[in-house]
C-alpha cells in the first residue's frame, strides 16, 4: 500500500481492519496510535518485540532514514514468505513420520497391555508344571506385567520427564547443548546447516541492502538464524571484522559455513555487491533444503515401517516360540 502512495497511517488502519488475528489486530492498533501521536514507525514497532523482531525494526529504521520504506517493506515481505515456505516444508516432511511413530507407540502399548497378557495366560495354562518359558517370552511377559501393574507410574514419569526436559531446553545452557547436539546428528546436521545458511544469507542480504551497517547486520542476523552455535560463530566473525578482517575470511574457517558461502561473500566484497550475491546463496540453499526434505521423507517412511514391523515381529516371536514348543511336546 505504501508503494502505491497510500499514507502510512491509512495503510496501518487498513491492515488493522482486515487482520483476522485478534492479537495482531491489537498490536497494529497500538502501532497506528503511536504513529498518529508522532512516533516513527521504527519506534512504534520496537515497542512490540513479540510481533516485530530485530530484523523488522532495523530494516524499517534504515528504510525510513533513506526514504525507501516501501522498498524495504517489500524485501521484508519476501523474506517472511521464504522463511514461512521453509518452515511449512519442514513441517510437511515430518508430519507423516510423526503419524507413523504415534501409530507404532499406540500399537506397542496396545499389544503389551491387552494382547500379550492374554496369550501369556494361554501359554502358561497349556504348559506343563515347572516348564520354563523361553527367555524372550519371559522378558515380554515381564514388561507387559509391569506396564499393566504400574501404568500410572509410566504416565507420571513421562509427564515429569517431558516437563523437566522442556524446562531445561528453555534455559540458555539447555538450548546451547540441544543446538550443539542436533548439529552432530548425521541426517539433521545437513538440513540444519542448509536452513541456517539460507536464513543467514537472506537476512544479512536484506539488512545490508537496506543500508544497515555490517556489524549491526551481523548482530541481528546472528539472533535470527535460530541456532545458538551459529550465533556464537557469527559473534566470533564480528570480532574478526572489528579487528580488520574481511567477513569472508572470518567465516572461511568455520565448519558451520560451507566454502560456497565464504567464496561468494569474497566475490561480493570485491565487486561491492554483497547483498545481491547473498540472495543467490540464499536461493541456492533454499533449493538444497527442498531436495533434502524430499529425500528425507522417502528415507524416514520405510525406516519407520521397518521399525514397526520389527516391533510386532519381536512380540510375535516371543509368543510363537512357546506355542511351537508346546506343539512339539504334544506330538
HUPE-V169861 format. One record per helix or strand of 3 or more residues. SS is the DSSP state (A for helix, B for strand). FROM is the first residue (numbers start at 1). TO is the last residue. If there is no record, write none. Layout:
ss->SS from->FROM to->TO
ss->SS from->FROM to->TO
This chain:
ss->A from->2 to->4
ss->A from->8 to->18
ss->A from->22 to->36
ss->A from->41 to->46
ss->A from->54 to->66
ss->A from->69 to->126
ss->A from->135 to->149
ss->A from->151 to->169
ss->A from->172 to->182
ss->A from->186 to->209
ss->A from->214 to->224
ss->A from->228 to->242
ss->A from->247 to->252
ss->A from->259 to->271
ss->A from->274 to->330
